[in-house]
Amino acid sequence: MLDVYIKMIEGTASDEEINLANSQLQQILKNLGLGILIILPFSPITLPFIFSKAKELNIDLIPNWYKALSNEDDRLE
């Protein structure tokens, strides 16, 4: 991912590579954000509130790997 950003600065990265790197960065930031939210005090109270507000505003906070665990087709074994 970092190689793609370096290539982007140099001007040699394709649009497909940049889109893939951006989606990977987005997933990393979702994982970090979820981890930070879990450590906060009163997280059992604040997490449901944050997730309900995010759902109302159409903001996706849940990483794709966690969503795959709930799908029958993408079950990890």
N, C-alpha and C positions, 0 to 999 in steps of 0.2 A: 504494500500500500504506500509506504513512504517513497519507494522507488518511482511509483507513478506520479506522485506529487513533485518529485525532483524533475522527472521528465516533463511534467506540465510547465514547470518554471522555465525549462530549457526550450519548450515549444515542440517537443517531439512525441508527446503522449496523444493517443487517439481519444475520441469522445467516449468510446466504449470503456476504455481503461479508466478514464476519469470517473465515469458513472459508477463503475464497480468499486473503485476506491472510495468514492463518496458514500456508497451504501455500507461499505465495511466500517467506515468512520462513524456513520450514524448508529450502527449496531453497537460499536464500542462505547459511544457516549450514552446509549440507552442502558447498557450494563452498568456503567459507572454511576449513572444517576439512580438506578434502582438500588445499587449497593449502598449509596450514601443515604438514601431515604430509609433504608432498613436500620441503619445505625442510630438515627435520630431518636431522641427521647419521645415517648408517647407515640411511637410508630404504629402500634396496633390501632390507635385512634386516627392518626393523620393519614396513613396509607389509604384506607378506604375512601376517605374524603378526597384525597388528591386524585385517585383513580376515577371516582365518579365525576369530578369536575373536568378531568381530561377527556372522559367519554362524552360529556356534554359539549365540549369545545372541539371534538373530533381530533384530539391529539393522541397519537399512538405512543404510549410509554413502555409497552411490553416488548421485550426483544423477540426476534423471530424464533430463536432456539427454544424459548419457553412456550411459544405458541405451538411449535411442532410437537411438543410433549402432549398437548391436549388433542391433537388430531389423530384419528384412528389410522389414517393412511401413512403418516410420518412418524409412527411410534418408534422410539429408540429402544433397542433391545440389547 
